């Protein structure tokens, strides 16, 4: 137990002994010094977090294994990003300008109508339609009966249909 990895002096000696070799190993694999240094730091953080489980004789192996796994994870992530970037993105707008204008007008009308609703009705409407809460959940949240929630929702929908229409 004299050479416990959790002891700061032992940990520091491990860092001084292996950090440079680990960085060089990763640099040769990565070709990027900054990434290699980042992974070295992350590897030593993992060693510190798992110091009670790592035997001193296996510390170097642990560090190199963790660093290699991080390196491989980073490379796999880069491949996923590259694959995603190669997928053609459809940035064209297939809607006609008239449709876009009507949609904007409708959204403005809806926002105005929602803001004109009485507070209780607006709250119930938004909790149900936006937050996807059930009438029972809303009733529990507001401390009201389910019937009261149903009534508020009915009045809100009736008001919205009057102002916007039955679209």
C-alpha positions in Angstrom: 0.0 0.0 0.0 3.0 2.3 0.1 2.8 2.9 -3.7 -0.9 3.8 -3.9 -1.8 5.7 -7.1 -4.2 7.9 -5.1 -1.3 9.4 -3.2 -0.5 12.8 -4.7 3.3 12.2 -4.7 2.9 8.8 -6.5 0.4 10.3 -9.0 2.7 13.2 -9.7 5.6 10.9 -10.3 3.4 8.9 -12.7 2.6 12.1 -14.5 6.2 13.2 -14.7 7.3 9.8 -15.9 4.6 9.0 -18.5 3.0 12.3 -19.7 5.7 13.1 -22.3 5.8 9.5 -23.7 2.0 9.4 -23.9 1.8 12.8 -25.6 4.4 11.7 -28.2 2.6 8.4 -28.8 -0.6 10.2 -29.4 1.0 12.9 -31.5 2.4 10.3 -33.8 -1.0 8.8 -34.2 -3.0 12.0 -34.3 -0.6 14.3 -36.1 -2.1 17.1 -34.0 -0.2 18.2 -30.9 -3.1 20.0 -29.3 -5.4 17.0 -29.5 -2.7 14.8 -28.2 -2.1 17.0 -25.2 -5.8 17.2 -24.5 -6.1 13.4 -24.5 -3.1 13.1 -22.2 -4.8 15.5 -19.7 -8.1 13.6 -20.0 -6.3 10.3 -19.5 -4.6 11.5 -16.3 -8.0 12.8 -15.0 -9.5 9.3 -15.6 -6.5 7.8 -13.8 -7.2 10.1 -10.8 -10.9 9.3 -10.8 -10.1 5.5 -10.9 -6.9 5.7 -8.7 -8.4 3.3 -6.1 -9.0 0.6 -8.7 -5.6 0.9 -10.6 -2.6 -0.9 -9.3 0.7 1.1 -9.6 2.3 -1.5 -11.9 -0.7 -1.3 -14.3 -0.9 2.5 -14.3 1.1 3.0 -17.5 -1.0 0.4 -19.3 -4.2 2.0 -18.0 -3.1 5.4 -19.2 -2.1 4.2 -22.7 -5.3 2.1 -23.0 -7.5 5.1 -22.0 -5.7 7.4 -24.3 -5.9 5.0 -27.2 -9.7 4.6 -26.6 -10.2 8.3 -26.5 -8.2 8.7 -29.7 -10.3 6.1 -31.4 -13.5 7.7 -30.1 -12.4 11.0 -31.5 -11.5 9.5 -34.9 -14.9 7.8 -35.0 -16.6 11.0 -34.2 -14.7 12.8 -37.0 -15.8 10.1 -39.4 -19.5 10.6 -38.4 -19.2 14.3 -38.9 -17.5 13.9 -42.2 -20.2 11.5 -43.4 -22.9 13.9 -42.3 -21.2 16.8 -44.1 -21.2 14.7 -47.3 -25.0 14.2 -47.2 -26.5 16.7 -49.6 -28.5 19.3 -47.7 -31.7 20.5 -49.3 -31.7 24.2 -48.6 -34.3 25.0 -51.2 -37.6 26.3 -50.2 -40.4 24.4 -52.0 -43.2 26.6 -50.7 -44.4 29.4 -52.9 -43.9 33.0 -51.7 -47.7 33.2 -51.4 -47.8 30.2 -49.0 -44.9 31.7 -46.9 -46.8 35.0 -46.6 -50.0 33.3 -45.7 -48.2 31.2 -43.1 -46.6 34.3 -41.5 -50.0 36.1 -41.4 -51.6 33.0 -39.8 -48.8 32.8 -37.2 -49.2 36.5 -36.4 -52.9 36.1 -36.1 -52.5 33.0 -33.9 -50.0 34.8 -31.6 -52.4 37.8 -31.3 -55.4 35.6 -30.6 -53.4 33.6 -27.9 -52.3 36.8 -26.2 -55.9 38.0 -26.2 -57.2 34.9 -24.3 -57.9 35.3 -20.6 -55.0 34.1 -18.5 -56.6 30.9 -17.3 -57.7 29.8 -20.7 -54.3 30.6 -22.3 -52.5 28.7 -19.6 -54.7 25.6 -20.0 -54.5 25.8 -23.8 -50.7 26.1 -23.9 -50.1 23.4 -21.2 -52.3 21.0 -23.2 -51.3 21.8 -26.8 -47.7 22.9 -26.4 -46.5 21.0 -23.3 -48.7 18.0 -24.2 -50.0 17.7 -20.6 -53.3 15.8 -20.0 -56.3 17.5 -18.4 -55.6 15.6 -15.2 -52.0 16.7 -15.1 -53.0 20.3 -15.7 -55.7 20.1 -13.0 -53.2 18.8 -10.5 -50.7 21.5 -11.5 -53.2 24.3 -11.1 -55.1 22.9 -8.2 -58.4 22.8 -10.1 -60.9 20.1 -11.1 -60.7 18.3 -14.4 -64.1 19.7 -15.3 -62.8 23.3 -14.7 -59.9 22.5 -17.1 -62.2 21.1 -19.7 -64.4 24.2 -19.5 -61.4 26.5 -19.9 -60.1 24.5 -22.8 -63.6 24.6 -24.4 -63.8 28.3 -24.1 -60.3 28.8 -25.4 -60.9 26.7 -28.5 -64.2 28.4 -29.1 -62.5 31.9 -28.9 -59.7 30.8 -31.2 -62.1 29.4 -33.8 -64.1 32.7 -33.7 -61.0 34.8 -34.2 -59.0 32.7 -36.6 -61.6 30.4 -38.2 -61.7 26.6 -38.2 -58.5 26.0 -40.1 
